[in-house]
Amino acid sequence: MSTSGVPFFIPWITEEDKNSVLEVLSSRWLTGGPRVNDFETLFAEYVGVKHAVACSSCTAALEIVMRVLNVKPFDEVIVPVLTFAATANAPLFVGAKPVFADVDERTLNVSKDDIVNRITPKTRAIIVVHYAGQPCDMREIVEIAEDHRISVIEDCAHSLGAQYNSKKTGGIGLAGCFSFYPTKNITTLEGGMITTDDKEIARKAKLLREHGITSGALERETERTWSYDVVDLGYNYRMNEVQAALGISQLRRIDEINKRRIQAARSYDEGLKQIDGVSVPYVGEGRTHVYHLYVVRILKEEYGMNRDELFEYLSGKGIGLSVHYKPLHLLSLYKERLRYRSGDFPVAERAYSEILSLPLFPTITREQIGYVIDTIREKQRLD
């Protein structure tokens, strides 16, 4: 193949996306206007919940949910150890302790069995992460939570459109938190969303995202009043109108986006299954994987080299790669503050030494996928 390489990710921005943004820039409302409301309504309908609250990021969404649930200092929140830092930071922001749980060997989602091991009288909530775009074992996890009278929060940063037993993620736990970062399944550049069926959670979340103010600028103009009150210590975690317009445009084709991701993953599966020592993603029964990430595992004894050696070789061939993630207990902040040590989470640590995220995006071509597969096969032959 004649190529300069394959990037890890390319955002899919269409002319319709661009026009929707330009339309906002020609309007009165650049923030706090009607498009955010429209985006929330469409998003709630898509996920299958009663309420959606747009905000500035998934990190903001997670923190707001901690506040809404009144998670307090010295409370505990169970978090998978194999996730991005934001998941664990949410309880830390409110003074609570993130308690890490190991992951399932096959899916790399949080282990339902280890969740049980981590529950104490101080546990207030479980934050599950639908890793790479595959739903967790939600039936069992919700049952565990109900038995212990604790809340389940879904970190859906990877999983917009993923389904568990025909129900979309973000509509299974008490609340869901989504990310619209550029690499996610849809993007608003930066941005996030909270989903819930609970009217009071949605009301409090809207209050907290905008300074704790009882009415925003659009509402005050509509009601012809200047009056408002501040009733809680809130944030400036709003989503602006440009982001919302882009989000609406992208949401209109989310099913096509996910279809393309799934097709790309299947192409990878077909080629990589023929290579000894490359383990392709496992998909559990009764769930739809939307492949925010395509994560393989490199088994040194079978493949002939370890993940880091392959990473270096593929990078040298112009292939964009990443590793998702280094387990949180091995990162300095959590190691020092929470006093975890190497060896505390053996499944995640073993997986971390093997996992490699390959290029995957909606517009990736069969030729690009073929180049990645051929280069992985080529390196094995060279050795």
Secondary structure, DSSP 8 states (H G I E B T S, - for coil): ---S-B-S------HHHHHHHHHHHTSS-SBSSHHHHHHHHHHHHHHT-SEEEEES-HHHHHHHHHHHTT--TT-EEEEESSS-HHHHHHHHHTT-EEEEE-B-TTT-SB-HHHHHHH--TTEEEEEEE-GGG----HHHHHHHHHHHT-EEEEE-TT-TT-EETTEETTSSSSEEEEE--TTSSS--SS-EEEEES-HHHHHHHHHHHBTTBSS-HHHHHHTT-----B-S---B---BHHHHHHHHHHHTTHHHHHHHHHHHHHHHHHHHTTSTTEE-----TTEE---SSEEEEE-HHHHSS-HHHHHHHHHHTTB--B-S---GGGSHHHHHHH---TTSSHHHHHHHTTEEEE---TT--HHHHHHHHHHHHHHHHH-
